[in-house]
Structure formats: structure tokens, C-alpha cells
Amino acid sequence: MFLIVKFFPVIEIETKKDGLEKDFELAKAVFEEAQNICIISHRRPDGDAVGSNLALRLALEELGKNVVSACVDPVPDDSMFLEKADTFVRDFNYDDFDVIVSVDCGALGLVKFHEEKPEILSGKKPFVNIDHHHSNEGFGDVNVVDADACATAMVLYRFFKFCGWKISVDMATCLLHGIYFDTGSLMHSNTDADVYRVSGELMAKGADVKRIAKELFHTTPINRLRLWGRILERTYVNDEGITVSAVNQTDYQATGGTGDDTGGVIDLLNAVPNSKYCVLLSEGADGLVKGSLRTQRDDVNLSDVASKWGGGGHPKASGFGLQGRLKPTLSWKLYGESGEVIEEF
């Protein structure tokens, strides 16, 4: 029995393999047939989104492909040292590419580009979805999704090994960067023996683990510390046992911090004893309110919680984004564009 990839009729793939191997085979065939490829990361990209994007880009360029990395938001400072991180574009022309790829996008709404370029999902060209989030519903034409993987970078590592593609020093650094970010420097509950094994293999290939650790976890600008001070000062635990804090545009202006500076503080909120879970609300200049959720408990599924507002992720780490604004009262209220109260935290 064969599967025919409708975009490239010359491709025939045996379906003897099950699960991820079949998905790997499909993605490999699409990439090998294409020449011009655009890889997009989710808005407000993190270490895994950037590292995975660049690792795949470097791999495809080794095959002689023309590849562009795209994201609607800028690459954060802690990922700018990665090879070609400074070449991300903020927009692209759909007609210039044979294939569009999304990496680390747990929900279609996080892609953002599809709102401005609905043809991405038209089926005219293959859309490859590579991810590791539980909330991913398989919105691509080809879906390489492993919800058990600690990071999208781990999915790509296995994909590269499956394809027999050489992992260069720069690729190894990008992959380990993604793994380190999503496992909290190998300390989160998604860190298992396989994560340590793969991390060791990437280090053996030359991944710059010292630079990764320094940029991700041991570099804290003064503006970030000032912003964290405001966030921590207003943190409270509500009647439902949820730890809540928020940051708005006034805070950014007063401290000189940016949305990229809120990442690490969520781990401090998640350390509050006996908390059900924590929520950090962040108000963007573009009218987007981002919610980041974390928990240490096994009886809470934050992917389900985030899905109420169109987001998703993992049981213990999820997020969402809504157009609106934040208004402090005795608690924090999230208002929609028309002034209605969406949620009170």
C-alpha cells in the first residue's frame, strides 16, 4: 500500500512504518522535493522556537535548499548568538516558496501569519507542522507531532537521525538550546533519561552548552530585574489557590523592560507552596494580552485551562493570547476589544 503526497505526485511512500516514522518519511519526502522553503516560528518566540527553526534551516541548507526563517516578532536576546538568528524576517511572500513549515506552534493561533496569509492553509502548497505540544490538533498537511517529546528540538533531533542527515556543530547548538530552554536547564519534570542521553550526544558533536546556559539562565539585565520586581510585588494567591501576577505597558515603560524579559519570572511564581497553578498576564503594545501558565501538580492540566481562551501547550506549561487589555482592580481583569470582561483572575 502507498500514500501519494498530493503536492508532489512523484512521491510514493510505503506505509509499513507506524507513528512518527511514517510522519518522518512524509516530511522527508516533501523537503527533498522542494527547493524554496519558509520556516515560521510562533509569535513571541522562545528558545525552542528559535533553536528548532534554525536547526531545521541549517539542515535543509546543507541539502542545497533555499530557506528563510520567519516570525512576526523579533528573536529574543538570549537566542541571538545562534547561527543565522539575525536573519529572521518579519514577513514573507507566500508565492516565493514551495513549502511552508511551522515549528513549535502548539496552536494555529500562535502562528499569526495565517491571519494575514490565509492561503497558507489552502492546500495549494504543503504545510508541514512540526511540534511537541499536547494541544496541537494537526493543522498541517503533514504533521510531525510528538507530545511526549520534551521540546520540538528533540523531535527534530530524532527526525535528523531518521533521515541520516549529519548534525553539524551549529545544528547541535541550536538543538541543545531548544532542549535546555524547554526543560529549564534539564530540571523540569519533562526531563527523562533520554533527554540526558541526547543532550550528551549533542555536546559530543560540539554543542556550546556553556554559552547556552549563560545566555538562557545566567544573564539578567538590570531592566529585567526591575521589571521582575514590579511583577513580584503585585503577586497574590486568589481564593481558588491560583498564584496571579501581571505586567502592563506602564511597567515596561517605567523599567525599560520588554515582553522578552518576563520569561524567567514565571518559574518564581510557580514556586509558591500549595498553589494550584500560576498565571502571568502580559500586556503587549499591539493589544495582545499573553497569558503564561505553570504548575507543579499532577492533577492539573493547564492545556485544558489555556484552551478556554484559544491557547494550549502541555499539562504543566501552557499559554494563550487574546486581543484586549488589562485593568487592575482588587484583582486583574482581562477586557476584550469591545470592553467586555473576558476573565477575572
C-alpha positions in Angstrom: 0.0 0.0 0.0 1.2 3.5 -0.8 0.5 7.1 0.2 0.6 9.7 -2.5 1.6 13.2 -1.4 -0.8 15.3 -3.5 1.6 18.3 -3.8 4.4 16.3 -5.5 2.8 13.4 -7.5 6.2 11.7 -8.0 6.5 10.8 -4.3 5.3 7.4 -3.3 5.8 6.3 0.3 5.4 2.8 1.7 3.2 2.8 4.8 4.7 -0.2 6.6 6.1 2.2 9.2 3.9 3.3 12.1 3.5 6.5 14.1 6.3 9.0 13.9 8.4 7.1 11.4 5.6 7.4 8.8 5.3 11.1 9.6 9.1 11.5 9.3 9.0 9.7 5.9 6.4 12.1 4.6 8.2 15.2 5.8 11.5 14.0 4.4 9.9 13.4 1.0 8.3 16.9 1.0 11.6 18.6 1.9 13.7 16.7 -0.6 11.3 17.6 -3.4 11.0 21.3 -2.5 13.6 23.9 -3.3 12.3 27.1 -1.6 11.2 26.6 2.0 9.9 29.1 4.6 10.1 28.0 8.3 7.9 30.0 10.7 8.0 30.2 14.5 5.3 31.3 16.8 4.9 34.9 17.9 6.9 35.9 21.0 9.4 33.1 20.1 11.3 31.3 22.8 14.5 29.3 22.9 12.9 26.2 21.5 11.0 28.0 18.7 14.2 29.8 17.6 16.6 26.9 18.1 14.3 24.4 16.3 13.7 26.8 13.4 17.4 27.4 12.8 18.4 23.8 13.3 16.0 22.7 10.5 17.1 25.6 8.4 20.7 24.7 8.6 19.9 21.0 7.8 17.9 22.0 4.7 20.5 24.4 3.5 23.1 21.5 3.7 20.8 19.8 1.2 21.1 22.8 -1.1 17.7 24.3 -0.4 16.9 28.0 -0.2 15.5 28.6 3.2 14.0 31.6 5.1 13.3 31.8 8.8 10.2 34.0 9.7 8.5 35.2 12.8 6.1 38.2 13.3 8.1 39.1 16.5 11.8 39.6 16.9 14.2 36.9 18.2 14.9 37.4 21.9 18.4 38.4 23.0 19.1 35.1 24.7 18.8 33.3 21.3 20.7 35.9 19.1 24.0 34.1 19.4 22.7 31.1 17.4 23.9 30.8 13.9 21.8 32.9 11.5 19.5 34.1 14.3 20.0 37.6 13.0 18.5 36.7 9.6 14.9 36.2 10.6 12.4 38.1 8.6 9.1 39.6 9.9 7.1 38.9 6.7 7.4 36.9 3.5 5.7 36.4 0.1 3.8 33.1 0.1 4.3 32.7 -3.7 8.1 32.6 -3.3 8.0 29.2 -1.6 7.3 25.6 -2.4 6.7 24.6 1.2 5.7 26.3 4.5 6.9 24.8 7.8 5.8 25.7 11.3 7.9 24.7 14.2 7.0 24.7 17.9 3.5 26.1 17.2 1.1 24.3 19.6 -2.0 26.1 18.3 -2.8 27.6 14.9 -3.5 31.0 16.5 0.2 31.2 17.6 1.4 31.1 14.0 -0.2 34.5 13.3 0.9 34.5 9.7 -2.2 32.5 8.7 -4.4 35.5 9.6 -2.6 37.7 7.0 -1.9 34.9 4.5 -4.9 32.5 4.6 -3.5 30.8 1.5 -1.1 29.0 3.9 -3.9 26.7 4.8 -5.4 26.5 1.3 -3.7 23.2 0.3 -2.1 24.8 -2.7 1.3 24.1 -1.2 2.3 21.6 1.5 2.2 23.0 5.1 4.4 20.9 7.4 3.6 21.1 11.1 6.5 20.1 13.5 5.8 20.3 17.2 5.6 18.7 20.6 2.6 20.3 22.3 -0.3 18.2 23.6 -2.7 20.8 22.3 -1.6 20.5 18.7 -4.5 19.4 16.6 -2.6 18.5 13.5 -3.4 21.6 11.4 -0.7 20.9 8.7 -0.9 18.8 5.6 2.0 16.8 7.0 2.1 16.6 10.8 5.2 15.6 12.8 4.0 15.9 16.3 5.3 14.0 19.3 3.6 15.2 22.5 5.9 13.0 24.6 9.0 14.9 23.5 10.5 17.5 25.9 10.9 20.0 23.1 10.4 20.5 19.4 14.2 20.4 19.2 14.0 16.8 20.4 11.5 15.9 17.7 13.9 17.4 15.1 16.9 15.6 16.5 15.1 12.3 16.0 14.0 13.4 12.5 17.5 14.2 11.5 18.7 10.8 12.8 15.9 9.1 10.9 16.9 10.9 7.7 20.5 10.1 8.1 21.4 13.9 8.0 24.6 15.0 9.6 24.2 17.2 12.6 26.8 20.0 12.4 28.2 21.9 15.4 25.9 24.8 14.8 22.9 22.5 14.4 23.8 20.7 17.6 24.0 24.1 19.5 20.6 25.1 18.1 19.0 21.7 19.1 20.5 21.7 22.6 19.4 25.4 23.1 15.8 24.3 22.4 16.1 21.3 24.8 17.7 23.4 27.5 15.1 26.1 27.3 12.0 23.8 27.4 13.4 21.6 30.2 14.6 24.6 32.3 18.2 23.6 32.1 17.3 19.9 32.4 15.4 20.5 35.7 11.7 20.4 34.7 9.6 17.2 35.0 9.8 16.6 31.3 13.5 15.7 31.7 14.0 12.0 31.5 17.0 9.7 30.8 16.6 10.1 27.1 16.9 13.9 27.4 20.2 13.4 29.2 21.4 10.9 26.6 20.5 13.2 23.6 22.0 16.2 25.3 25.2 14.3 25.8 25.3 13.3 22.1 24.8 16.9 21.1 27.6 18.0 23.4 29.8 15.4 21.9 29.0 16.9 18.5 30.3 20.3 19.7 27.2 22.0 21.1 28.2 25.0 23.1 26.5 24.2 26.3 28.4 26.8 28.3 27.1 29.6 26.0 23.6 28.2 26.0 23.5 28.1 29.8 24.9 31.6 30.1 22.5 33.2 27.7 19.4 31.4 28.9 19.9 31.2 32.7 22.8 33.3 33.8 22.4 36.6 32.1 19.9 39.1 33.6 20.0 42.7 32.5 19.1 45.4 35.1 15.9 46.4 33.2 14.7 42.8 33.5 15.3 42.7 37.3 13.4 46.0 37.7 10.5 44.5 35.7 10.6 41.4 37.8 10.4 43.5 40.9 7.1 45.0 39.8 5.7 41.6 38.9 6.7 40.0 42.2 5.5 43.0 44.2 1.9 42.6 43.0 1.8 38.8 43.1 -1.1 37.3 45.1 -2.9 34.0 45.5 -6.6 34.1 44.8 -9.5 32.3 46.5 -9.1 29.3 44.1 -5.4 28.8 45.1 -4.1 30.3 41.8 -1.0 32.5 42.0 -1.5 35.5 39.8 0.5 38.5 38.6 0.5 40.8 35.7 2.7 43.3 33.7 1.3 46.1 31.6 2.7 48.7 29.3 3.2 51.2 32.1 5.6 48.7 33.7 7.6 48.2 30.5 7.9 52.0 30.1 9.0 52.6 33.7 11.6 49.8 33.8 12.8 49.7 30.2 12.0 46.0 30.1 10.2 44.2 27.2 8.0 41.2 26.8 11.1 39.1 26.3 12.1 39.9 29.9 9.1 38.1 31.5 10.2 34.6 30.7 12.1 33.6 33.8 9.9 35.2 36.4 7.1 32.6 35.8 9.3 30.0 37.4 9.4 32.1 40.6 5.6 32.3 40.6 5.4 28.6 40.1 7.5 28.1 43.3 4.7 29.4 45.6 3.9 26.5 48.0 0.4 24.9 47.8 -0.6 26.9 44.7 -2.8 25.1 42.2 -1.1 26.8 39.3 0.2 30.3 38.4 -0.8 32.8 35.8 1.3 35.7 34.5 -0.6 38.1 32.3 1.4 40.3 30.0 0.0 43.2 28.0 1.6 43.9 24.7 1.8 47.2 22.8 -0.1 45.6 19.9 -3.2 45.0 22.1 -2.4 41.3 22.6 -2.6 40.0 26.2 -0.4 36.9 26.7 -1.1 34.5 29.5 1.6 32.1 30.7 0.5 29.2 33.0 2.7 26.8 35.0 2.0 24.2 37.7 3.9 21.6 39.6 0.8 19.5 40.3 -0.1 16.2 38.5 -3.8 16.7 39.0 -4.0 19.9 36.9 -4.0 20.0 33.1 -3.0 23.5 32.0 -3.5 22.6 28.4 -7.2 22.3 29.1 -7.2 25.6 31.1 -5.5 27.5 28.3 -7.8 26.1 25.7 -10.7 28.1 27.2 -9.0 31.2 25.7 -7.8 29.6 22.4 -4.4 28.6 23.7 -2.8 25.3 24.6 0.5 23.6 25.4 1.4 21.0 27.9 -0.3 19.7 31.1 2.2 21.6 33.3 3.1 24.6 31.0 0.7 26.3 28.6 -0.2 29.7 27.3 -2.8 31.8 25.4 -3.1 35.1 23.6 -6.1 37.4 23.4 -6.7 40.8 21.9 -7.6 43.0 24.8 -6.2 45.0 27.7 -5.5 44.6 31.4 -7.1 46.6 34.2 -6.2 46.3 37.8 -9.0 46.4 40.5 -8.8 44.3 43.6 -7.8 41.6 41.1 -6.8 41.7 37.5 -9.5 41.8 34.8 -8.9 41.0 31.2 -11.1 43.1 28.9 -11.9 42.4 25.3 -11.6 44.9 22.5 -15.3 45.9 22.9 -14.9 46.4 26.6 -16.4 43.2 27.9 -14.8 41.4 30.8 -13.3 38.1 29.4 -11.9 36.8 32.7 -11.1 38.0 36.2 -8.0 36.5 37.9 
